[in-house]
Amino acid sequence: MRATIRQRESRRFFYAYLSGKMLGMGLALGGLFAFTWFFSNTASAAGLQAAPVAKTLDIVNAVNTSWTLVAAFLVFCMQAGFMMLEAGFARTREAGNILAECIVDTCLCGILFWAIGFAFMFSHGNGWIGYHWFFLQNIPATYETTGVSFLAFWIFQFAFADTASTIVSGAMVGRTAFKGDLLYSLGVSGLIYPILGHWVWGPNGWLATLNTPFRDFAGSTVVHTVGGMLALTGAIALGPRLGRVFKRDGGGLPPGHDMVIAAFGGLILWFGWYGFNPGSTLSALDYNGIGRVSANTTLAACAGGLIAMFMVFPRSKKWDIGITTNGFLAGLVAITCPCYWVSPFGAVMIGAVAGIVCVLAIDFIEWIRVDDPIGAVAVHGFAGIWGTLSLGLFATGSYGLPGQLGADTSTKISGLFYGGGGKQLVAQITGSAVMTGATLASGFALMYLIKAFGLLRISEEGELEGLDIHDHGAPAYHPETAYTGWSTTGGTGATVAPPVLSGSAE
């Protein structure tokens, strides 16, 4: 460096390069400051529309706020479950990539949901998109009439957004470049999820304001169908992993490298669901509703796991832990939409059908030659659609809408099987079809745009080397402790060789 800097041309190049970098950083920071100032300045924001006056006296309900925060922390713990589930079902050479992707996606989602995502999804605007509260500026003390502290509600919804984004990665492991992960996460967390979510959960979302409103209590559609269908678009755009042979071609879905952490990750997800579903009441004072939702969540998961396990047993005469895990997750996904409005019997039926849907959907994805190593499309996409429709069938008509101080029984929801006719079922079919179609359209546009620039899939050399080494520079497992055939030295000094896992372990 000392020798080079003495040369005149080298010095000119250095100063020009440094000046360009400083100018670029200055412009980027200046643009960010101008964007923040514009949306935080009431005079500028008045050109859009004055922020609506709070509908309550902005009195924070401490009990409901505490309950919402506890639920948010439970939902956030689901990220650990997703990491373990995906890593266990994948191969050893990409386990570290999965951990990095889930962690970085969480960080990216948090920043995006603070800057624009929450505003698009939960602020007032029109039926299609919200346009207030960018960067959480000029926010009231509580969110709408919930009595929940505004920032507590933001934390809760950030955990949901993070879940939807993480689901997408499940079908894309093993061959997605890390820069591709970053790019599609920007599109999912910043645009697709919040804008589509506004249609259902926004203050005046158009699907929620139909004559018979589309209902999705905790997100079978908004979180799971959206995440599952985006996962499908990503898997199709990527193509299968190298060497993947599908069942109709004489192969089959390779086994995961570590079903211990996969199954444990599934149970962590089950635990986190007790924040996902009961927490969506946003009210600790709705104790009957919380109890009913918790029981329904449990029963649907149990039914889904058992039915999936028994359904695949005749094929191999084996009790498959992988399909059992995905079965109870499918039951959890399905009950997420109707959990507040169905009986325990209905929850068992919904979970049981979800177990069947999960197995059939996995078979279908395999038949159309889409490589989904985790089963994300079947568990979240197809089971999410079933759960959404099930509300129009199993809603008992005995329960109203959740409220700050308890259930509002002035509005009750009845399904076809309980004398409610077909209106709610038609609303559910309409909403599910619209959300599924919009997700597929936006997902294909996003994934193929990234693919067009050559940024979505890792190179063939990188995939063969393994994403852990190629993109992250280190394996998830140390060679001397991983079950990959390397020898280790036991306590007596003898050399022992651990067994080599078959299938997708390598």
N, C-alpha and C positions, 0 to 999 in steps of 0.2 A: 504493500500500500504506500509506504514511504517513497519507494522508487517511482511508482506510477504517478503520485500526486505532483511530482516535480515536473511532469510533462504538461505543457500548456493545454493541449487538446484534452487531456484527461481531466484537468481542473475545470475546463469549460463544460465538459460533459457532466461532471459531478455537480457543479453548481446549477446547471440547467435542470438536471434530473431532480435535485433536491428542491429547487424552486417549484417545479411542476407538482411534486408530491405535496408540498405545503399548500399550494394553491388549491389542489383538489380536495384536501382535507378541510380547508377553510370554506370552500363552496358547499361541501357536504354538511358541515356543522351549521353554516349559515342557512341552508335550506331547511334543516331540521328545526332550527330556532324560529324561522319565519312560519313554518307550518304550525308549530306549537302556538306561536303568538296569535296567528289568525283565528284558530279555533278557541283559544282561551279569552280572546278579546270580545266582549259583549257587543261592541259597536260593529265589528266585522261579522260576528255570528248572526247579528240581526238580519243580515241580508239573506240568510237561510230561513230561519224561523226562530222566534223567541222560544227559549226552553220553557216547557210547560211548568206551571206552578205545581208544587207538590200537592198530592191529593189528601194528605194527612197533615197533622200539625208537626211533622218531622220529629216525633217523639220516638226514640229508639226503645224497642222492647228488649230488655237485657236478656230475658230468658230465651226468647226466640233467636236472638243474635248468637247467644252461646251455643244453642242447639245447632244452628246453621254452620257455625265454625267447626264444631266437633264433626259434623257430617262431612264438611269440606276436607278435613284432615284424613278421614277414612277414605274418601274418594281419591285423594292424592296418593295414599298408600297403594292404590291399585297399580300405580306405575311400577312399583317393585314386583307386583304379581305379573304384569305384562312382560317385564324384562326376563323373569325366570321362566315363564311359560314359553316365550319365543325362543330363548336360548336353549332350553331343554329339548324342544322339538327340532331345533336346527342342528348343524354340524359343529364340531369343535372349532373348526378353522374360521367360523364367522360369529362365534359367541360374543367375542369382545366388540365386534361391530354393532351387534344388537344392543349391548349395554350402552355404547357411546351414542347410538342413534336415539335411544329412549331418553337419555339424560339431556342431550343437546336439544332434542325436540321439545322437552319440557321447558328448558330455558327460553328457547325461541318463541314458543307459544305464549309464555308469560309476558314477554315484551310486546308481542303483536296484539295480545288481548288487552293489554294496557293502552296501547297506542290507538288501535282502530277496531279490533275485533269486537270488544264489548259494545262500543258505540254502534257499530253496524247491527248488532244482534238485539240489544236490549234497550236502546234509547228510542225516544219518540222520533217519528219521521213519517213515512207512509207505510202502506201495507207490504212493501217489498224490501225496505231498508231503513235503518235508523241513521240519523246524522247529528247527534248531539254527544256531548261528553267524551270527545276525543281526548286522549291522554288523561282521562278522568278529571277533566277540568269542569268547574262550575257544577259539581255534583251536589245533590241534596244530602241531608243527614241519613235518610232511609231510602230504600228502593221502593217506589210506588207506595202501595198500602200495606206492605208486608210487615212493617214495623222492624224489619231487620236492617241493621246498620249497612249503609251502601257498600262500604268496602268489604264487609263480611260477605255480602251477596256476591260481590265481584270475585272474591276468593273461591266461593263455592262454584260459580260458573266457570272460572278458569280451570278448575279441576275437571269439569265436564269436557271443556274444549280440548284439554290435554289428552283425555281418554279417546276422543274421536280421532285425533291426529295419530295417536299411537296405534290404533287398530289398523290403520292403513299399512303400516310397516309389516304387519304379520304375514301378508301374502307376498311380500317383496324381498324377503331375506335371502341372502346367499349370492345375489347378483346385482344389487343396486349400489352404484358408486355413492360414497358418502356425500359428495357434492350434489348428487341427485336427490338424496334424502333431504338435504337442506332446502333445495329449491322447491320440491313438492310440499314440504312442510310450510314454507312461506305461503303458498297458494291455499293450502287446506286451512291452516289456522288463521290466516289473515283475511281470507275472502270467502271461500266456498262454505265452510262450516258456519260462520256467523251470519252470512247473508241468507242462506237457506234456513238456518235456525230462526231468523227473525220472522219468517212466514208463519211459524207455529208458536213460538214463545215470545215474540216481540209484543210490545204494548198494544199494537193494532195490526198484528200480522194478518195477512189476508186469509190464510187457511183457518186461523182461529176465530175469524169474524164472519164465517159463512152462516147461513140460516141455521144449519145444524153444524156446530163447530167441530173441526177435526181435533181430536184429543190425543195427547201423548204425555202422560203424567211425568215420567222421568227419563224418557228418551229412547224407546225402542226404535223410533224412526230418526229423531233429530241427531242422536249420538251414534246408535249402532247400525241402522240401515245406511246412513250417510257414510260412516266409516267403512262398513263392509263393502258397499258398492264402489267407493273410491279405491279400496284394496283390490277389487276385481279389475278396475281399469288399469291400475298399476301393474298387476300381474300379466294382463294381456299385452300391454305395451312392452314389457320387459321380455316376454317369452320365457320358456322354462330354463332351469339350471342346466349347465352342461352335463351331458350324460344321463339326463332324466328320461326314463322310459315309463310311459303311462300303461295303465292296466290293460287297455284294449290293444296295446302293442306288445303284450307279454311281460310287462313290468308291474309297477305298483308304487304306492307312496312309500318312500324310504322311512324307516323308523328314526325317531329322534335320538340324539347321542346320550341324553341323560333324563330319563323319565322321573327321576327323583325330584329334581328341581322343577321340571315341568308340572308335575302334579302338585307340588308345594306352591308353585306360582298360581295355579288354578284356585287353590284354597285361599290364598291371600286375596285373589280377586273376589271370591265369594264373601269373604269378610268385609272387603271394601264396599261391596254392594249394600251392606247395611247402612252405609252413609248415602249411597247413590239413590236408593228408593225411599226409605223412610225420611231421609233428609230433605227430599223434594217437597215435603209438606211445608217447609220453612217455618214450622210452628211446633214448639215443644208442648204447647197447650192443647194441640189436637191429639191427645194421648190415645184415643180410640183409633184414630186413623193411623198413627205410628205403629201401634200394636198389630193392626190388621195388615198393613203393608209389610211389616217384618215377617209375620207368619206366612203370608202369601209368597214372599220372596223365597223363604226357606223351602216350602212345599214344592214350588215349581222347580227349584234346583234339584231336589231329591228325585222327583219324578223324571226329570230330563236325564239325569245320570243313569238311573236304573234302566229306563226304556232303551237308551242308546246301547248300553252294555249287553242287554239281553237280545237286542235286535241283531248285533253283529256276531254273537256267539256261534250260531249255526255255520257261519262261513269257515271258521278255522278251528272250532271247538276250543277256543281260548277266551279268557276273560281279559279283554283289551283295556289297559289303563288309559291309553291315549284317547280312545273314543269315549270312555266313561267320563274323563275330564271334560272333553269338549261337549258331551251331552249335558252335564250339569251347568256348564257355562251357557249353552243354548237355552236351557230352562230359565236361567237368570235374565238373559237378554229378552226373552219373550214376555216375561212377567213385568218387565220394566214399564211398559206402557199402561197396562190395565190394573196394576197392583192395588190402586186405591179404590177401585170400583167393583172388584170381583170378590166372591166368597172363597174360603179355603178349598172347597170342592172344585170351583172353577180354576183355581191356581194349579191344582194337581192335574186337571185335564189340559190346561195350557202348557204346563211343563212337559207332560207326557208327549203331546203332539210335537213340541219343540225338539224332543229327543229323536223322534222319527224324522222330522224335517232336517235335522242336522246330519243324520246318516245319509239320507237320500241326496241332500245337497252336496255332501262330500263326494258321493258317487258321481253326481252330475258334473261337478267341476273336474273330476278326474276324466270323465268320459269326453268332455269337450277339450281336453288336453290343456288345461290351465294349471300351472304349477303353483299351488298354495300350500307351502310347507306346514303352516300352523293350523289351517282350517278357518282362517279369519272370515272368508267370504261366506261359508256355510253358517258358522256360529253367529256372526254379527249381522251379515246381510240378510240371509234367508230367514233365520229365526227371528230377526227384528221385524221383517215384514209380517210373519205369522203372528207375532205378539201384537202388532198394531191392529191387525184385522180382528184378533180375538176379542178386543174390547167390544166390538159391535155384536159379538155373539154372547159373551158371558157376563157383561155388566148387569148387576142384579137390580138396579133401580132403587137400592136402599140407601145409597150414600150420595152426598152432595159434592161440593167443591171445597178443597182445603182453604181455610181462612186463618187470619192472624190469631183469633181467639178460639178456633175450632172449626168444624165443618159448617159450611153454608148449605143448609138443606133445602133452600128455595129452588135450587137447580139439581135435579137428579138425573142420572144417566142409566138408561136401560138398553140391554142388548136384545137380539132376536130371540134367544132362548128363554128370556125372562119377560116376554110380553111387550117388549119395547118396539116391535116392528123392525123394519129394515133401514130406517133413516140414519141411525148412528153407524150401521155397517157400511152404508153407501158413502157416508162422510169419511170413514176410515179408509175405504178402498180408494176414494178420490185423493185424499191426502197422501196416502202411501205411494200411489202411482205417480203423482206429481213430484214428490220428493225423490223417489227412485229415479225417475226419468231425468230430472234436473241434475241430480248427482252424477249419473252416468255421462250426461252430455258435458258437464263442466269438468269431470274427472278425465275423460278421454282427451278433451282439449288441453288440459294442463299437462298430462303425462306425455302425450305425443309432441307437444311443444318442447318440453325438456328433452325428449328423445331426439327431436330434429336437430338440436344443437350438439348431440353426441354426449350429453351429460348425465343421462339416466342410468345406463348400465355400465358396469365395470368392464374392462377389457378382458379378453379370454385369458390372457396371461395372469391378470390380477385375480380372476375367479379361481383359476387352477392353483395359484399360490395361496389363496385364501384372503378374504377381506381384512382379517385381523392384521396380517403382516403387511399386505399391500397398502391399505389405507391408513392403518393406525400404528404400524411399526412394531407391534408386539403381540404375541398370542395371548388369549384369555387364560390358557392353562400352561403352566411350566412343563416342558417336555418330560421331566423326571417324575411328575405327579399325575399327568394326564393318562387316561387309558388309551394310549395310542401305540403300544407295543414296546416302548422304551423300558429298559431295565432299571430297577431301583434296588438300593441296598437295604436289607432288613436290619433289625436291631442286632442280630447275631453276626452280621457281616456277610451273610449269604446273599447271593444275587437272585432276585425273584423277578419274574416278568408278568405284569398285569395282563389280563385278557384284552384282546383287540376287539373293539365293538364292530359289529357288522353294519351294513346299510349305510346310513348317512353320517356315521360318526366321524369319518375322515373328511 
